[in-house]
């Protein structure tokens, strides 16, 4: 019973953040340093401060109309979700998570370090990154994600250097971590 409740809570959280995208998109955003953009909004019903950090990829994945991006969502000074949006049809999940939620195994390169991760697969639209990888990303100079797509294995490349980490720390309560 607990496992089902946790999965439902995770899905509800993802839906909540997706609905916030429309509210946050109304704000033109500001530079957060380097290639990063920061968007701020206040929830009209709860007065919660919502902040979103976005990093657009350096390359297009085969079959995509838009570059991939990484998005970090925070509410009231707390980290909520880091997600990877490849903007291309991704392959189906290739492993179960701890609570049997669908996951995809990806290989991540942060600077000169490589690691494999099982990220939650959300409706074939995006992958929910773990907090540790998100912390590595915000302190990195080079960030790459290798993932299976409908067109085969592809690599999304990002240049996250020069992010103002004090903005992320204030908005999300997280600090950079070395891989």
N, CA and C atoms as a LAMMPS dump frame, in Angstrom:
ITEM: TIMESTEP
0
ITEM: NUMBER OF ATOMS
537
ITEM: BOX BOUNDS ff ff ff
-5.0000000000000000e+02 5.0000000000000000e+02
-5.0000000000000000e+02 5.0000000000000000e+02
-5.0000000000000000e+02 5.0000000000000000e+02
ITEM: ATOMS id mol type element x y z
1 1 1 N 0.828 -1.188 0
2 1 2 C 0 0 0
3 1 3 C 0.871 1.25 0
4 2 1 N 1.95 1.276 0.809
5 2 2 C 2.838 2.433 0.863
6 2 3 C 3.49 2.705 -0.484
7 3 1 N 3.911 1.644 -1.188
8 3 2 C 4.581 1.797 -2.48
9 3 3 C 3.655 2.473 -3.473
10 4 1 N 2.402 2.042 -3.539
11 4 2 C 1.438 2.637 -4.461
12 4 3 C 1.185 4.094 -4.138
13 5 1 N 1.14 4.418 -2.867
14 5 2 C 0.928 5.793 -2.445
15 5 3 C 2.104 6.67 -2.846
16 6 1 N 3.329 6.177 -2.697
17 6 2 C 4.517 6.944 -3.064
18 6 3 C 4.568 7.199 -4.565
19 7 1 N 4.223 6.203 -5.357
20 7 2 C 4.213 6.365 -6.808
21 7 3 C 3.153 7.387 -7.198
22 8 1 N 1.966 7.278 -6.59
23 8 2 C 0.917 8.257 -6.893
24 8 3 C 1.33 9.66 -6.499
25 9 1 N 2.029 9.777 -5.383
26 9 2 C 2.497 11.092 -4.93
27 9 3 C 3.52 11.652 -5.921
28 10 1 N 4.421 10.818 -6.422
29 10 2 C 5.423 11.262 -7.393
30 10 3 C 4.755 11.71 -8.693
31 11 1 N 3.77 10.962 -9.143
32 11 2 C 3.059 11.322 -10.376
33 11 3 C 2.284 12.615 -10.175
34 12 1 N 1.636 12.756 -9.03
35 12 2 C 0.894 13.99 -8.741
36 12 3 C 1.831 15.186 -8.702
37 13 1 N 3.023 15.003 -8.128
38 13 2 C 4.004 16.09 -8.085
39 13 3 C 4.432 16.478 -9.486
40 14 1 N 4.684 15.494 -10.342
41 14 2 C 5.098 15.783 -11.722
42 14 3 C 4.006 16.55 -12.452
43 15 1 N 2.739 16.156 -12.262
44 15 2 C 1.628 16.854 -12.907
45 15 3 C 1.523 18.282 -12.394
46 16 1 N 1.722 18.47 -11.096
47 16 2 C 1.68 19.81 -10.512
48 16 3 C 2.74 20.704 -11.142
49 17 1 N 3.959 20.177 -11.286
50 17 2 C 5.033 20.985 -11.862
51 17 3 C 4.799 21.276 -13.329
52 18 1 N 4.229 20.332 -14.047
53 18 2 C 3.926 20.583 -15.447
54 18 3 C 2.877 21.678 -15.589
55 19 1 N 1.905 21.699 -14.676
56 19 2 C 0.895 22.749 -14.726
57 19 3 C 1.487 24.109 -14.379
58 20 1 N 2.549 24.106 -13.576
59 20 2 C 3.211 25.36 -13.222
60 20 3 C 3.996 25.936 -14.384
61 21 1 N 4.344 25.096 -15.347
62 21 2 C 5.113 25.565 -16.493
63 21 3 C 4.365 26.674 -17.214
64 22 1 N 3.051 26.526 -17.356
65 22 2 C 2.263 27.549 -18.031
66 22 3 C 2.336 28.875 -17.289
67 23 1 N 2.265 28.827 -15.974
68 23 2 C 2.356 30.047 -15.17
69 23 3 C 3.742 30.659 -15.29
70 24 1 N 4.763 29.822 -15.19
71 24 2 C 6.13 30.316 -15.258
72 24 3 C 6.5 30.797 -16.654
73 25 1 N 5.886 30.251 -17.681
74 25 2 C 6.206 30.642 -19.055
75 25 3 C 5.763 32.068 -19.34
76 26 1 N 4.831 32.593 -18.551
77 26 2 C 4.372 33.962 -18.754
78 26 3 C 5.48 34.962 -18.447
79 27 1 N 6.418 34.576 -17.611
80 27 2 C 7.534 35.423 -17.245
81 27 3 C 8.629 35.244 -18.294
82 28 1 N 9.202 36.334 -18.803
83 28 2 C 10.203 36.259 -19.863
84 28 3 C 11.503 35.636 -19.385
85 29 1 N 11.746 35.627 -18.113
86 29 2 C 12.964 35.018 -17.594
87 29 3 C 14.12 35.988 -17.587
88 30 1 N 15.149 35.59 -16.855
89 30 2 C 16.36 36.406 -16.756
90 30 3 C 17.559 35.479 -16.774
91 31 1 N 18.694 36.029 -17.08
92 31 2 C 19.907 35.222 -17.095
93 31 3 C 20.261 34.805 -15.669
94 32 1 N 20.662 33.554 -15.53
95 32 2 C 21.123 33.045 -14.235
96 32 3 C 22.619 32.763 -14.312
97 33 1 N 23.262 33.287 -15.352
98 33 2 C 24.69 33.071 -15.567
99 33 3 C 24.925 32.031 -16.64
100 34 1 N 25.935 32.241 -17.447
101 34 2 C 26.244 31.307 -18.525
102 34 3 C 25.06 31.145 -19.465
103 35 1 N 24.733 29.916 -19.802
104 35 2 C 23.615 29.616 -20.707
105 35 3 C 22.298 29.373 -19.979
106 36 1 N 22.266 29.601 -18.686
107 36 2 C 21.088 29.319 -17.865
108 36 3 C 20.097 30.475 -17.891
109 37 1 N 18.817 30.148 -17.838
110 37 2 C 17.73 31.12 -17.675
111 37 3 C 16.984 30.787 -16.389
112 38 1 N 16.508 31.828 -15.714
113 38 2 C 15.747 31.655 -14.478
114 38 3 C 14.386 32.324 -14.653
115 39 1 N 13.327 31.621 -14.243
116 39 2 C 11.96 32.129 -14.317
117 39 3 C 11.373 32.092 -12.913
118 40 1 N 10.712 33.161 -12.519
119 40 2 C 10.107 33.247 -11.185
120 40 3 C 8.627 33.562 -11.311
121 41 1 N 7.841 33.027 -10.388
122 41 2 C 6.411 33.302 -10.349
123 41 3 C 5.899 33.043 -8.939
124 42 1 N 4.73 33.582 -8.675
125 42 2 C 4.061 33.309 -7.41
126 42 3 C 2.741 32.635 -7.712
127 43 1 N 2.475 31.54 -7.041
128 43 2 C 1.213 30.84 -7.197
129 43 3 C 0.123 31.737 -6.628
130 44 1 N -0.881 32.057 -7.431
131 44 2 C -1.932 32.992 -7.011
132 44 3 C -2.802 32.456 -5.873
133 45 1 N -2.923 31.16 -5.775
134 45 2 C -3.77 30.585 -4.722
135 45 3 C -3.013 30.371 -3.419
136 46 1 N -1.777 29.905 -3.498
137 46 2 C -1.047 29.554 -2.277
138 46 3 C 0.033 30.565 -1.909
139 47 1 N 0.326 31.492 -2.812
140 47 2 C 1.395 32.481 -2.637
141 47 3 C 2.78 31.822 -2.57
142 48 1 N 2.873 30.587 -3.042
143 48 2 C 4.17 29.891 -3.069
144 48 3 C 5.066 30.532 -4.124
145 49 1 N 6.333 30.699 -3.769
146 49 2 C 7.313 31.242 -4.715
147 49 3 C 7.86 30.078 -5.531
148 50 1 N 7.653 30.126 -6.835
149 50 2 C 8.102 29.061 -7.725
150 50 3 C 9.216 29.601 -8.616
151 51 1 N 10.301 28.843 -8.682
152 51 2 C 11.444 29.234 -9.499
153 51 3 C 11.812 28.055 -10.39
154 52 1 N 12.128 28.374 -11.633
155 52 2 C 12.53 27.362 -12.607
156 52 3 C 13.828 27.809 -13.261
157 53 1 N 14.802 26.901 -13.321
158 53 2 C 16.065 27.14 -14.016
159 53 3 C 16.085 26.256 -15.247
160 54 1 N 16.445 26.823 -16.4
161 54 2 C 16.49 26.052 -17.643
162 54 3 C 17.843 26.195 -18.316
163 55 1 N 18.307 25.078 -18.868
164 55 2 C 19.541 25.048 -19.645
165 55 3 C 19.244 24.34 -20.95
166 56 1 N 19.399 25.065 -22.057
167 56 2 C 19.183 24.479 -23.371
168 56 3 C 20.441 23.748 -23.822
169 57 1 N 20.252 22.644 -24.525
170 57 2 C 21.366 21.847 -25.028
171 57 3 C 22.137 22.553 -26.126
172 58 1 N 23.325 22.029 -26.409
173 58 2 C 24.173 22.578 -27.471
174 58 3 C 23.807 22.005 -28.836
175 59 1 N 23.162 20.839 -28.851
176 59 2 C 22.905 20.134 -30.107
177 59 3 C 21.441 19.72 -30.21
178 60 1 N 21.029 19.422 -31.438
179 60 2 C 19.719 18.836 -31.688
180 60 3 C 19.899 17.323 -31.718
181 61 1 N 18.976 16.588 -31.125
182 61 2 C 18.978 15.146 -31.27
183 61 3 C 18.288 14.817 -32.597
184 62 1 N 18.705 13.716 -33.217
185 62 2 C 18.143 13.316 -34.512
186 62 3 C 16.631 13.165 -34.398
187 63 1 N 15.901 13.853 -35.274
188 63 2 C 14.443 13.77 -35.281
189 63 3 C 13.762 14.829 -34.43
190 64 1 N 14.524 15.731 -33.809
191 64 2 C 13.937 16.751 -32.925
192 64 3 C 13.789 18.094 -33.636
193 65 1 N 12.739 18.826 -33.271
194 65 2 C 12.537 20.187 -33.776
195 65 3 C 13.143 21.22 -32.838
196 66 1 N 13.39 20.815 -31.594
197 66 2 C 13.947 21.716 -30.584
198 66 3 C 15.136 21.044 -29.912
199 67 1 N 16.033 21.843 -29.393
200 67 2 C 17.18 21.312 -28.66
201 67 3 C 16.702 20.718 -27.335
202 68 1 N 17.428 19.729 -26.819
203 68 2 C 17.061 19.195 -25.502
204 68 3 C 17.298 20.256 -24.428
205 69 1 N 16.692 20.052 -23.279
206 69 2 C 16.934 20.985 -22.179
207 69 3 C 16.815 20.28 -20.847
208 70 1 N 17.418 20.903 -19.869
209 70 2 C 17.343 20.445 -18.49
210 70 3 C 16.591 21.53 -17.728
211 71 1 N 15.659 21.118 -16.878
212 71 2 C 14.851 22.071 -16.116
213 71 3 C 14.91 21.68 -14.64
214 72 1 N 15.131 22.673 -13.785
215 72 2 C 15.136 22.467 -12.338
216 72 3 C 13.987 23.282 -11.751
217 73 1 N 13.093 22.609 -11.014
218 73 2 C 11.935 23.261 -10.392
219 73 3 C 12.141 23.355 -8.886
220 74 1 N 11.805 24.529 -8.329
221 74 2 C 11.932 24.748 -6.885
222 74 3 C 10.718 25.526 -6.393
223 75 1 N 10.322 25.257 -5.146
224 75 2 C 9.193 25.955 -4.539
225 75 3 C 9.562 26.361 -3.122
226 76 1 N 9.367 27.636 -2.823
227 76 2 C 9.618 28.178 -1.479
228 76 3 C 10.99 27.792 -0.932
229 77 1 N 12.007 27.911 -1.766
230 77 2 C 13.376 27.664 -1.324
231 77 3 C 13.788 26.21 -1.241
232 78 1 N 12.968 25.302 -1.762
233 78 2 C 13.255 23.861 -1.707
234 78 3 C 13.28 23.27 -3.118
235 79 1 N 14.23 22.373 -3.345
236 79 2 C 14.323 21.638 -4.605
237 79 3 C 13.128 20.709 -4.733
238 80 1 N 12.465 20.737 -5.899
239 80 2 C 11.328 19.858 -6.144
240 80 3 C 11.645 18.776 -7.167
241 81 1 N 12.199 19.179 -8.304
242 81 2 C 12.36 18.24 -9.398
243 81 3 C 13.392 18.755 -10.384
244 82 1 N 14.24 17.869 -10.857
245 82 2 C 15.135 18.166 -11.969
246 82 3 C 14.726 17.235 -13.09
247 83 1 N 14.48 17.783 -14.28
248 83 2 C 14.118 16.874 -15.353
249 83 3 C 14.881 17.151 -16.627
250 84 1 N 15.021 16.093 -17.421
251 84 2 C 15.694 16.149 -18.711
252 84 3 C 14.639 15.959 -19.788
253 85 1 N 14.541 16.954 -20.652
254 85 2 C 13.564 16.928 -21.743
255 85 3 C 14.322 16.829 -23.068
256 86 1 N 14.379 15.626 -23.647
257 86 2 C 15.154 15.465 -24.877
258 86 3 C 14.485 16.076 -26.107
259 87 1 N 13.179 16.354 -26.031
260 87 2 C 12.416 16.917 -27.147
261 87 3 C 12.449 16.036 -28.389
262 88 1 N 12.54 14.747 -28.161
263 88 2 C 12.464 13.739 -29.206
264 88 3 C 11.805 12.51 -28.569
265 89 1 N 11.195 11.672 -29.374
266 89 2 C 10.557 10.467 -28.826
267 89 3 C 11.617 9.556 -28.222
268 90 1 N 11.47 9.289 -26.936
269 90 2 C 12.444 8.429 -26.267
270 90 3 C 11.956 6.99 -26.29
271 91 1 N 12.898 6.088 -26.124
272 91 2 C 12.563 4.658 -26.098
273 91 3 C 11.711 4.355 -24.873
274 92 1 N 11.063 3.194 -24.86
275 92 2 C 10.284 2.824 -23.683
276 92 3 C 11.193 2.57 -22.482
277 93 1 N 10.637 2.562 -21.281
278 93 2 C 11.455 2.311 -20.093
279 93 3 C 12.176 0.969 -20.226
280 94 1 N 13.389 0.906 -19.658
281 94 2 C 14.155 -0.333 -19.788
282 94 3 C 14.488 -0.978 -18.45
283 95 1 N 13.851 -0.494 -17.378
284 95 2 C 14.053 -1.113 -16.062
285 95 3 C 12.989 -0.616 -15.092
286 96 1 N 12.706 -1.414 -14.061
287 96 2 C 11.776 -0.937 -13.027
288 96 3 C 12.553 -0.209 -11.926
289 97 1 N 11.91 0.77 -11.325
290 97 2 C 12.505 1.466 -10.194
291 97 3 C 12.238 0.713 -8.898
292 98 1 N 12.673 1.277 -7.794
293 98 2 C 12.508 0.654 -6.486
294 98 3 C 11.045 0.373 -6.174
295 99 1 N 10.161 1.293 -6.533
296 99 2 C 8.724 1.133 -6.291
297 99 3 C 8.016 0.631 -7.54
298 100 1 N 8.751 0.042 -8.463
299 100 2 C 8.234 -0.509 -9.725
300 100 3 C 7.787 0.556 -10.72
301 101 1 N 8.148 1.822 -10.505
302 101 2 C 7.832 2.847 -11.488
303 101 3 C 8.759 2.647 -12.693
304 102 1 N 8.313 3.002 -13.895
305 102 2 C 9.152 2.81 -15.071
306 102 3 C 10.366 3.746 -15.044
307 103 1 N 11.516 3.189 -15.38
308 103 2 C 12.744 3.972 -15.427
309 103 3 C 13.5 3.693 -16.709
310 104 1 N 14.4 4.611 -17.033
311 104 2 C 15.298 4.437 -18.157
312 104 3 C 16.723 4.572 -17.655
313 105 1 N 17.556 3.634 -18.048
314 105 2 C 18.981 3.678 -17.709
315 105 3 C 19.667 4.61 -18.696
316 106 1 N 20.37 5.608 -18.18
317 106 2 C 21.127 6.553 -19.006
318 106 3 C 22.564 6.604 -18.506
319 107 1 N 23.456 7.028 -19.384
320 107 2 C 24.836 7.27 -18.988
321 107 3 C 25.031 8.774 -18.967
322 108 1 N 25.624 9.264 -17.883
323 108 2 C 25.828 10.699 -17.699
324 108 3 C 27.322 10.987 -17.603
325 109 1 N 27.749 12.027 -18.288
326 109 2 C 29.121 12.502 -18.155
327 109 3 C 29.065 13.889 -17.535
328 110 1 N 29.73 14.04 -16.397
329 110 2 C 29.865 15.334 -15.732
330 110 3 C 31.36 15.626 -15.703
331 111 1 N 31.779 16.614 -16.473
332 111 2 C 33.198 16.925 -16.663
333 111 3 C 33.923 15.667 -17.133
334 112 1 N 34.824 15.096 -16.351
335 112 2 C 35.563 13.9 -16.775
336 112 3 C 35.084 12.623 -16.097
337 113 1 N 33.935 12.664 -15.455
338 113 2 C 33.412 11.511 -14.725
339 113 3 C 32.179 10.944 -15.424
340 114 1 N 32.101 9.613 -15.525
341 114 2 C 30.957 8.931 -16.135
342 114 3 C 30.223 8.103 -15.083
343 115 1 N 28.895 8.044 -15.188
344 115 2 C 28.11 7.207 -14.286
345 115 3 C 26.809 6.811 -14.968
346 116 1 N 26.238 5.717 -14.515
347 116 2 C 24.948 5.245 -15.027
348 116 3 C 23.874 5.55 -13.993
349 117 1 N 22.696 5.934 -14.487
350 117 2 C 21.585 6.296 -13.607
351 117 3 C 20.291 5.704 -14.14
352 118 1 N 19.399 5.349 -13.239
353 118 2 C 18.043 4.962 -13.59
354 118 3 C 17.131 6.126 -13.257
355 119 1 N 16.683 6.846 -14.279
356 119 2 C 15.818 8.006 -14.067
357 119 3 C 14.374 7.619 -14.349
358 120 1 N 13.462 8.177 -13.57
359 120 2 C 12.043 7.888 -13.76
360 120 3 C 11.598 8.389 -15.139
361 121 1 N 10.92 7.503 -15.847
362 121 2 C 10.415 7.742 -17.197
363 121 3 C 9.006 8.267 -17.038
364 122 1 N 8.735 9.489 -17.487
365 122 2 C 7.43 10.113 -17.271
366 122 3 C 6.695 10.252 -18.602
367 123 1 N 5.783 9.315 -18.846
368 123 2 C 4.901 9.324 -20.026
369 123 3 C 5.625 9.462 -21.366
370 124 1 N 6.872 9.077 -21.444
371 124 2 C 7.621 9.18 -22.689
372 124 3 C 7.986 10.602 -23.06
373 125 1 N 7.695 11.554 -22.175
374 125 2 C 7.945 12.97 -22.446
375 125 3 C 9.296 13.438 -21.906
376 126 1 N 9.609 13.023 -20.678
377 126 2 C 10.862 13.458 -20.063
378 126 3 C 11.316 12.439 -19.042
379 127 1 N 12.544 12.621 -18.557
380 127 2 C 13.114 11.765 -17.524
381 127 3 C 13.353 12.617 -16.287
382 128 1 N 12.892 12.156 -15.135
383 128 2 C 13.088 12.862 -13.873
384 128 3 C 14.47 12.481 -13.331
385 129 1 N 15.355 13.466 -13.249
386 129 2 C 16.72 13.227 -12.775
387 129 3 C 16.737 13.115 -11.259
388 130 1 N 17.732 12.397 -10.748
389 130 2 C 17.898 12.313 -9.302
390 130 3 C 18.553 13.598 -8.788
391 131 1 N 18.369 13.87 -7.508
392 131 2 C 18.885 15.095 -6.897
393 131 3 C 20.414 15.164 -6.968
394 132 1 N 21.091 14.025 -6.805
395 132 2 C 22.551 14.001 -6.863
396 132 3 C 23.079 14.45 -8.213
397 133 1 N 22.479 13.959 -9.29
398 133 2 C 22.903 14.372 -10.634
399 133 3 C 22.608 15.848 -10.852
400 134 1 N 21.482 16.315 -10.351
401 134 2 C 21.14 17.734 -10.472
402 134 3 C 22.202 18.586 -9.776
403 135 1 N 22.644 18.168 -8.6
404 135 2 C 23.687 18.904 -7.871
405 135 3 C 25.018 18.88 -8.635
406 136 1 N 25.339 17.758 -9.268
407 136 2 C 26.557 17.677 -10.076
408 136 3 C 26.455 18.609 -11.277
409 137 1 N 25.278 18.646 -11.899
410 137 2 C 25.041 19.496 -13.071
411 137 3 C 25.291 20.966 -12.77
412 138 1 N 24.78 21.466 -11.646
413 138 2 C 24.876 22.909 -11.381
414 138 3 C 26.305 23.375 -11.105
415 139 1 N 27.222 22.437 -10.837
416 139 2 C 28.615 22.817 -10.622
417 139 3 C 29.53 22.396 -11.753
418 140 1 N 28.968 21.882 -12.841
419 140 2 C 29.766 21.308 -13.926
420 140 3 C 30.125 22.325 -15.006
421 141 1 N 31.155 21.987 -15.761
422 141 2 C 31.513 22.736 -16.964
423 141 3 C 30.988 22.019 -18.207
424 142 1 N 30.935 20.698 -18.135
425 142 2 C 30.484 19.865 -19.251
426 142 3 C 29.483 18.86 -18.718
427 143 1 N 28.371 18.672 -19.435
428 143 2 C 27.331 17.732 -19.011
429 143 3 C 26.766 17.075 -20.258
430 144 1 N 26.796 15.741 -20.294
431 144 2 C 26.265 14.993 -21.439
432 144 3 C 25.399 13.842 -20.937
433 145 1 N 24.362 13.546 -21.701
434 145 2 C 23.456 12.452 -21.362
435 145 3 C 23.323 11.555 -22.592
436 146 1 N 23.646 10.278 -22.406
437 146 2 C 23.465 9.295 -23.47
438 146 3 C 22.214 8.487 -23.152
439 147 1 N 21.272 8.449 -24.096
440 147 2 C 20.008 7.775 -23.841
441 147 3 C 19.498 7.084 -25.092
442 148 1 N 18.702 6.023 -24.905
443 148 2 C 18.066 5.377 -26.051
444 148 3 C 16.843 6.175 -26.502
445 149 1 N 16.74 6.383 -27.805
446 149 2 C 15.583 7.073 -28.381
447 149 3 C 14.98 6.171 -29.447
448 150 1 N 13.88 6.608 -30.03
449 150 2 C 13.245 5.848 -31.109
450 150 3 C 14.177 5.752 -32.321
451 151 1 N 15.134 6.682 -32.442
452 151 2 C 16.074 6.69 -33.562
453 151 3 C 17.403 6.026 -33.201
454 152 1 N 17.506 5.423 -32.039
455 152 2 C 18.747 4.792 -31.585
456 152 3 C 19.362 5.584 -30.438
457 153 1 N 20.525 5.153 -29.984
458 153 2 C 21.197 5.824 -28.87
459 153 3 C 21.716 7.187 -29.346
460 154 1 N 21.438 8.223 -28.545
461 154 2 C 21.872 9.582 -28.883
462 154 3 C 22.476 10.241 -27.642
463 155 1 N 23.246 11.298 -27.89
464 155 2 C 23.901 12.024 -26.798
465 155 3 C 23.483 13.495 -26.849
466 156 1 N 22.917 13.963 -25.728
467 156 2 C 22.574 15.378 -25.573
468 156 3 C 23.74 16.061 -24.869
469 157 1 N 24.206 17.171 -25.417
470 157 2 C 25.358 17.888 -24.871
471 157 3 C 24.923 19.238 -24.307
472 158 1 N 25.442 19.562 -23.113
473 158 2 C 25.11 20.812 -22.434
474 158 3 C 26.382 21.505 -21.957
475 159 1 N 26.323 22.843 -21.876
476 159 2 C 27.417 23.655 -21.329
477 159 3 C 26.879 24.424 -20.123
478 160 1 N 26.91 23.817 -18.93
479 160 2 C 26.306 24.441 -17.754
480 160 3 C 27.216 25.416 -16.998
481 161 1 N 28.419 25.665 -17.49
482 161 2 C 29.377 26.514 -16.768
483 161 3 C 28.817 27.915 -16.535
484 162 1 N 29.312 28.544 -15.505
485 162 2 C 29.024 29.943 -15.158
486 162 3 C 27.628 30.195 -14.594
487 163 1 N 26.923 29.148 -14.177
488 163 2 C 25.658 29.338 -13.467
489 163 3 C 25.939 30.028 -12.145
490 164 1 N 25.131 31.015 -11.796
491 164 2 C 25.259 31.674 -10.491
492 164 3 C 24.658 30.733 -9.444
493 165 1 N 25.525 29.936 -8.825
494 165 2 C 25.051 28.913 -7.878
495 165 3 C 24.414 29.517 -6.625
496 166 1 N 24.7 30.784 -6.338
497 166 2 C 24.053 31.405 -5.183
498 166 3 C 22.55 31.589 -5.453
499 167 1 N 22.176 31.825 -6.721
500 167 2 C 20.754 31.913 -7.073
501 167 3 C 20.058 30.571 -6.856
502 168 1 N 20.722 29.491 -7.283
503 168 2 C 20.153 28.148 -7.13
504 168 3 C 20.063 27.782 -5.652
505 169 1 N 21.098 28.109 -4.901
506 169 2 C 21.1 27.811 -3.472
507 169 3 C 19.948 28.523 -2.759
508 170 1 N 19.728 29.784 -3.099
509 170 2 C 18.659 30.563 -2.473
510 170 3 C 17.274 30.054 -2.897
511 171 1 N 17.108 29.746 -4.184
512 171 2 C 15.802 29.345 -4.712
513 171 3 C 15.467 27.886 -4.445
514 172 1 N 16.511 27.038 -4.315
515 172 2 C 16.26 25.591 -4.25
516 172 3 C 16.859 24.917 -3.017
517 173 1 N 17.742 25.59 -2.317
518 173 2 C 18.36 24.97 -1.138
519 173 3 C 19.35 23.872 -1.479
520 174 1 N 19.905 23.883 -2.694
521 174 2 C 20.905 22.882 -3.067
522 174 3 C 22.19 23.569 -3.498
523 175 1 N 23.292 22.876 -3.323
524 175 2 C 24.607 23.397 -3.688
525 175 3 C 25.265 22.408 -4.634
526 176 1 N 26.278 22.872 -5.391
527 176 2 C 26.972 21.967 -6.326
528 176 3 C 27.655 20.817 -5.585
529 177 1 N 27.792 19.707 -6.308
530 177 2 C 28.442 18.516 -5.774
531 177 3 C 29.392 17.979 -6.837
532 178 1 N 30.58 17.577 -6.4
533 178 2 C 31.539 16.99 -7.349
534 178 3 C 31.119 15.545 -7.638
535 179 1 N 31.295 15.124 -8.909
536 179 2 C 30.924 13.736 -9.243
537 179 3 C 31.842 12.731 -8.593
